[in-house]
Amino acid sequence: MKTVVIVNPASGRGRARKLIPTIERMLRASDLDFNLLLSERPWHAAEIAEAAARQGAEAVIAAGGDGTINEVINGLMHARLDGFDKSALGVLGIGTGNDFAASLNLPARLEDAVKAIIHNTRRSVDVGLLNGCGFTEGRYFGNCVGIGFDAAGGVLAKRITWASGLLAYLIAALQNIFLYYKAPTLEIQLDSETMHMPSLLVSVMNGKRIGGGFWTAPNASPDDGLFDLCIAEEVSRSRMLTLLPHFLKGTQASQPEIQMKQTRAVKIKATKGVMPIQADGEILNDACQEVTIELLPKQLEVIGVWKV
């Protein structure tokens, strides 16, 4: 067994299920030696990925959204802890946001993504590791950890079943302005400084984009050994509305309420209030008090061609 393809049928509001025959046809046409498996429950994709890595798979392909990719990354990283480190990650981005693929400039069209996997060009990328908030063994991530506004907005986006992609996240962001406007006070410890402030949002970015089209860290690189942080102070609801277009264009760093930082590790503690927190779009905890996040340089090979 050389390649394992893990499809989450629920990804993309169920669109992934309809694409399974197309994916199988494209892969068979390429003469790729593969086994296609379906994830059936939360964390099942992580279990399949870890088992595939332990059995010597050369590549594990995540066919789904950012949550599916996150599970596969966790499965591969857990296998690496025991020395099973030969499996590369491939991505068929057929989910709602597809931010990991966009951040790495992986092909957006399914046909092109399959061709990139067949071409099998690989590049090593950094991986993040979160500890705290109830995760005693840690939680790995590929694209981002979001604290505050975007995590709360992610909860709303999942309830919007009639829209997908950026539209769903944009509607959720607009709704969230009227629900999440009182920021917790945070102590943010970086490599070289400590900040104390009421903060509406802290995005710890390995990639560039969240929410299907919000360019939270447009200058981030997934293989430079550093996180790019986007930190927003507490602002009024009306000011939140005027900041949204900047996040869509990636120009928020020009605004006085926004700070961009780089660090290898960050510890964030709520000294007043609590923090909702997400990793790669998946809500981890809606009332976190303290979390530590570290970067693991070039831990994972990703299949595809992109510029960084």
N, C-alpha and C positions, 0 to 999 in steps of 0.2 A: 504494500500500500504506500504510494508515494505522496499523494495529495488527498487531503480530507477537506471537503466543502461543507460548511455548516450553514444551513439556511434557517433563519427565524421566520416562519410563515406569517407571524403577526406584524412584522416590520412594515413601515410605510402604510399604516392603517389597513393592513391585510394585502397590500399590493404584492408583497414578496411571494405569497402563496401562488398567485396567478403567474408569476414569472419563473417558477420552478421548471416547467417543461422547456422554456426558452433557454434557461441556464444549462440544463442537461444537454440540450441539442448543440449549443455552442461549444461546450466542453468536449463532447464526443467528436465533433467535427475536427477538433484540434488533435485528436489522438492522445489526449492527456490521460494518464493513468490516475483515476480519481474514484473516490467513494463519497457520495452525497448523503448527508444525514440531516435530519430536521431536529431543531431544538423544540422541546415540548413544554418547558416550564422555566421559570426564572432560575438562572445559574446553570441550566442544563448545557448551554453552549460552552461555559467554562469547563465543565466536567468532560465534555467531548473533546475539547481542545487539549486539555491536559493529558487525557488518555492517548490521543493521537500522537502527541509529542513523545510520550513515554514509549510508544510503539514504533518510533522511528520515522514518522511522517516528515517528508522534506518540506512540505508547506501545508499550512492550515488556512483555508480561505473563509473569511467571515462574510456571509451574504446577508445583509440586513442593515440596520441603522447603527448609530453610535453606541447604543446600549449593547447590541450584539457584539460589536467590535470590542467594547470594554470587557465583556465576559471572556471573549477569546484571548485577549491580552492577558487577563488574569490567569486563565488556564495555562497559557504558554509560560508565563513567568513563574507560576508555582512548579511547573515541571523543571524549569531551569534551576531552581533551588536544589534539586537532586541531580544536577548534571545533564539533564536532557535538554540541550540548548541548540539543537541543529534545525529546528523547525522555524521557517520564516512565516510571516503573517501576510496574507493576501486579502484584498478588500474588494467586494462588489457592493458599492454603496446604493442600497435600494430601500433606505429608510426614510424618515421624515426630514431630518436635518442634514445628515451626511457631512458633518463639519470636520471630522477626522480626515476624510478623503479630500475635502476641499483645502484643508490646511496644508496637506502634503502635495497638492496639485496632482492628485491621482485622477484618472479619467472619470468624468461624470456619467457618460453614456455607458450603458451596460456592455454593449458590443466592444467598445474601446477598452473597458476595464478587463474584460476577458482576454483581449489581445495582449494587454500589459502583463497579465499573469502568465500567459503562454510564453511571452518574450523572456520573462523571468530575470529581469534586471533587479538587483537588490541593493538596498542602502540601509545602513544601521542608523536607528533613531533612538533618542532618549525616551525614557519611561519615567513617569512620576509614581511616587508611593505615598499614600496617605495613611497616617496612623491617628487613632483617636476616634471620637464620636461613635464608640461602640464596636469599632473594627479592631479587635485584639490582634489579628494576624495581618492587618493592613489591607489596603485596597489599591491596586495598581490602576493607572489611567494613562491614556495616550494623548488626549487632546487638552483637557482642562479640568480644574476644580473650580466651581463657582460658589461663592458665599454671599448670601443676602438676596439682592433683587433678582438676579437671574435664576437662582434656585427656586425662589418662590414663584417666579414666572413660569418655570418649567412644569410645576404642578398644574397651573392653569392651562398650559398648552396641551397637556395630555387629555384634558377634558374637552378640548375643541376637536370633535371628531369629523366635522364637516369640512375642515380645511387642513392643508398639509404644508410642509416646507416652511419657508420664511413667513408666509401669510399667517399660519397658525401661531408662530412665535411672536409676530408683530401684534396680533390681536391680543395675545396674552400679556405682552408688555404694556399695552395701553390699559388693559384692565388692571394690571398690577399697580399702576401708578396711583390708583385710588384705594389700593389695599395695603401696599407695602411702602410706606412713606416715612415711617419712624425708624431711624437707623439704630442698631445696637452700637454701643461704644466698644471699640476693639483695641487690643494691644497687638500690634503686628511687628514681630521680630524677624528682621531680614539678616543677611550675612553681615552687613556693616552698619545697620541702624535699627532703632526701635521707634515705632510710631504709635501715638495714642490719639484716637479720634472717633467720633461717630461716623461710621462708614456705611453707606448705602449698599456698596458692592465691592467685593474683592474677587477678581478673577485671576487665578493662578494658571497661566497659559503655557503649555508646551507647543500647541498649535496656534493658529491665527484667528480662528472664527468660532463663534458659538451661535446657537439659535437659528441655524439655517441661513444666516446672512448678516450677522452682527460681527464686524471685524474688530474684535476687542483688543487684539494684539497684532496689528498688521505687519509689524517688523519682526515678529518672533520667528525663530528657526528651530525645527524639531531635532537638530543634531549639534547644537552649539554648547551644550552643557549648562544652560541657564534657563530658568523660568522667566517669562515676561509677565509682570503683574500690572493689572489695571485696577486702580483704587479710586473709588468715587466717594467724596464726602457727602454728608447729608445735605440735600437741597430741597427746595419747595416743589410741589407737584407741577406747577407751571414750568419751572426750570427743568424738571425731568422731561417734560414734553419737548423742550427745545434741545435737550441733549441727545435724544433718540436719533435724529438724523445724522449726528456726528458718528455715532456707533455704527450706523449703516454704511457710512463712507469711510470709517476708520480714521477720522480726523479728531477724535475726542481728546487726544493729547494736547491740542491747542487750547483747550478750555481750562480756566483756572481751578475748577473744582476736581479736576482729574489729575492723578499722578501716575506715571509709568515708571516701574522699577524693574531691575533685574536681580536675580538671586539664585543661589543653588539650593537653598532651603528656606522655609518660612514656618514660623509658629504663630498661630492666631488664637487669641483668647478673648472671649466676650467678658468684659468687666461689668457691663450693664446690658441686660437683655440676653437674647439667644440668637444663634445663627442657623438659618436653613442652609443646607450644603448639598451640592450635587457634584458628581464626577462623570464626565462624558455624557451629560444630559440625564443621568439617572439619579433620582433623589435618594440620598443616603440617610439624611437625618434632618428633621424639620426644627430641631431645638438643640443644636450642638453648642457646647460651651468652650471646647478647646480642641485644636487639631494641629498636627505637625505634618508638613509636606516636604519631601525631599526628592531631588532629581537623581536618577540613576543613568549615567551617561552611556549612550549607544548600547543599550541592552537588547535591542530587538531588531532583526532584519525585516524590512518591509519590501514586498514585491511591487514594482511599478516604476514609472519614470516621472520625475518631477524636478523642478528647480527650487532651490532654497536660497 
